[in-house]
Structure formats: C-alpha cells, structure tokens
Amino acid sequence: MAKYKKIKVPKTGTKITVEKDKIVVPDDPIIPFIEGDGIGPDIWKATQMVLDAAVEKAYKGTKKIIWMEIFAGDKAVKVYGKNQWLPKETVQAIKDYVVAIKGPLTTPIGGGIRSLNVTLRQKLDLFACVRPVKYYPGTPSPVKRPQDLNVVIFRENTEDVYAGIEFKANTKAAKELIELLSTKYKKHIRSGSGIGIKPISKFGTERLVKKAIEYAIEYGRKSVTLVHKGNIMKFTEGAFKDWGYQAAKKYFPNKIVTEADLWDKYDGKLPEGKILIKDRIADSIFQQVLLRPTEYEILATPNLNGDFLSDACAAQVGGLGIAPGSNMSYHYGLFEATHGTAPKYAGMDKVNPGSLILSGVMMLEYLGWKKAGTMVENSMKRTIKSKVVTYDFARQMKGAKKVKCSQFAKELVKNMK
Ligand code: NAP
C-alpha cells in the first residue's frame, strides 16, 4: 500500500488491479475522485449521490464504490500549499487505483503549468480522450433531428500541436529554429513568428485507432472513421490516416473492411459482422455530422481536430452540460466532465451535473457494472423527458420546471428503476 501525505485511504474497500491485460474489479473498489474547482463541488456532490444510488439499486448492497478524495486545482493548493496544483501523490494515487473521476479544474495562471488536464493526460499517458455524443429526447437542440447523431469520438490526447512544444516569437529559440529551417532545409518562416511543433507518430496513431476499433467491436458499432486534414498536412495528418488504415489491417484483418474494398469487393454492402473503416477530411466531417449524421459511428482523430469536433458534436445534442468524457491509457481511466469550472456559477447549486453524471456512467461501464450505468442513463432520459431540468435546459424548453443542481440529482434518483 502506497503511503500518502494528505490522501486518506479508506479503511474498507479493495484496489482495482490489472491482470493479463484486463482490469479486475472487486465488489468494493476504492475509486479516487477530484472534486474540481468552481462548479466542481456542486456537480460532484450530485454525481456521487446518483452513482451510489444506482449501484445500490442495481446490486442490492452486494457492490459498493468506496470513494477516496484526492486533490488537484485550488483545493490542492489549500491542502498542500502554494503552487501545489497537481501534487505528485495525486498522480500516483490514480496509478495505484487505476480508475478515477474528476470535476473540472481551473487552469492556473503562472507557476509553469500549462493546463492541469493536459499535464494529467501526459503524466498518466492517457492517450485516448473518449467522448460519446448522443441525444436524450427532450433536450433542447439547435438541429432538426438531433437523434440522428450517435457517435463516439476517440481523440488522440498526447501528440499534435497539444504536445506543448512552442516557441514565443522573437525568443532566441524561435530565431534559431527559423534560421535552421531556412539554411538547412530551405523552408522559410517569416521572421518574428511564433512557432509550434506538430508531432504525430505511428506509435501514437496505432494505439488510438486500435482502441477505437476495439470499442467498435465491443459495442457492436459498424464503422470507424479516421478524421484528418491530410490533404494539406501530409506527413502528420495524412500519415495519421495511412497509419490508421495500416493498424486496422494489422490488428483486425478479419474484422474490418475498408471503404475502398467495400466497393471493389462487396458491391457497397458491408458484410455481416464487419466494421467499415473509412476516412474523411476534417473540414468535411463538420458538414457530415450535421448533414448525414447517421453515416458515422466511431470517429478517430488527431488531438486538435478532436477537440473542436467533440464540442461541435456536443452542441448538436444539447451542449456541454450533458457531454461526458473519459481519458484512457491502456488501463487507467480518468473520467471527467468535459466543460470547465464555470466560475460565475460556483457554489450556487445551479448548473447541470449531467456531464459528470454521464461520465460516471462511462466509468460504471468500464468497471463492467453496466446494469447500474444503464439505470442512470434511463433515469436521465426519463427526467429530461419530464422536463424537470437545470437552468441551461429550462431556458430553452417550453413548460420546463427549473430545478437546482442537487434537486436534479434527487430527481434522477427518484426516477431510477
Ligand atoms: P466553462 O467553464 O466550460 O463555461 C462556459 C459556459 O458553459 C458557462 O458559462 C455556461 O454557459 C456553460 N456551462 C459549463 N458547464 C456547464 C454546466 N455544467 N451546466 C450548464 N452550463 C454549463 O468554460 P470557461 O468559462 O471558458 O472556462 C472556465 C475555466 O475552466 C478556465 O479556467 C478553463 O481553463 C477551465 N476549463 C477546464 C476544463 C476541464 O477541467 N476539463 C475544461 C475546459 C475549461 P452559460 O453562461 O451560457 O450559462
């Protein structure tokens, strides 16, 4: 058992472990949580109430999550001291306990940390950001048929322009790089430019695409689309597409059909039990998810495209208040609300806890506790349909009953069957 300075390990509960490449989940797993900043405490309290109720109802006391608080963001500074936004033992605890959940975190200004979320992703090698986007009937949406969109986005989380390799304009490093590129490689960059580096590797692409196809197999989805801007950025985004197809053929030769083969060999009809691998240019996919959403199921994308696309898709089905997400490595899973800390609503018990609650559903599914996850999801559907909603939905719905964050959670528990 690891020794922590400030984290209090619960007296009961058992660790999740990894054996033979799979997580082994006891009936009383200890799961670390980070409450989060701003609206974090409100939505975390609501989430904990709903998840505990679902597990209790689904398994009648034979399973129970034992929560363990770990610290990041403003609360970590209070507990550990100045500049301690992300204490080492927080990262260690997630490694030790394998699965964790977190509220949103403020991006600290100064102190050398670019973003706590990006740092967590890098330190834990959480290489896949997974965001399911689907419609819950009754949710206010800006499109005519929001129910047609039901995608899961697998966004590469460690590479691309998010790798954090940037050089400020007019610094010595930026000037040296401009000089080197010009003299050695005859590539000219305007002097006084800031420079960002965009690395995309075969290794990073393969493991992301592999994970996306594994998910498609597990959940019976019919297609995986590689989203890229390879027509312009040939050796990064174009390579993502090529390596993605190669990975699909290498790891799943009997499971997949490429779009080219679909027409050459199968007359355009996907054989039973196969997964279609296709690719789309990034700008086109933003049109496609609006105009032909039913043609897409799993979208695998490099980091930056994925960031934009996840929020755009989330908007189509009702916005960030209800958009869940997870950051996954081979085994570690860090489940999180996809929105930020919405500081103007902090402590008001006002906002929609849906994003974190549905991230909790993803976590329950990852634990293999699907019955409890389905209970929460069905209750969410019932509650939204009954028009008992938080302010963000209420302001767009006719005849809605506006409730506080905590009341919405109680309503979910009440509607749980
Ligand atoms: P934000 O916190 O996501 O809030 C932007 C707006 O989105 C809110 O004003 C609110 O809209 C709506 N919103 C967000 N969460 C909601 C919820 N649960 N229910 C209902 N509406 C919700 O974005 P931000 O203001 O740009 O960022 C604030 C801080 O969060 C920054 O420090 C940023 O770095 C950080 N951040 C953290 C994460 C993360 O931890 N994963 C992600 C993004 C940003 P209305 O005003 O229209 O009601």
Boltz pocket constraint, residues with backbone or C-beta under 6 A from the ligand:
constraints:
  - pocket:
      binder: B
      contacts: [[A, 39], [A, 43], [A, 103], [A, 104], [A, 105], [A, 106], [A, 107], [A, 117], [A, 320], [A, 321], [A, 336], [A, 337], [A, 338], [A, 339], [A, 340], [A, 341], [A, 342], [A, 343], [A, 351], [A, 352], [A, 353], [A, 354], [A, 355], [A, 392]]
      max_distance: 6.0
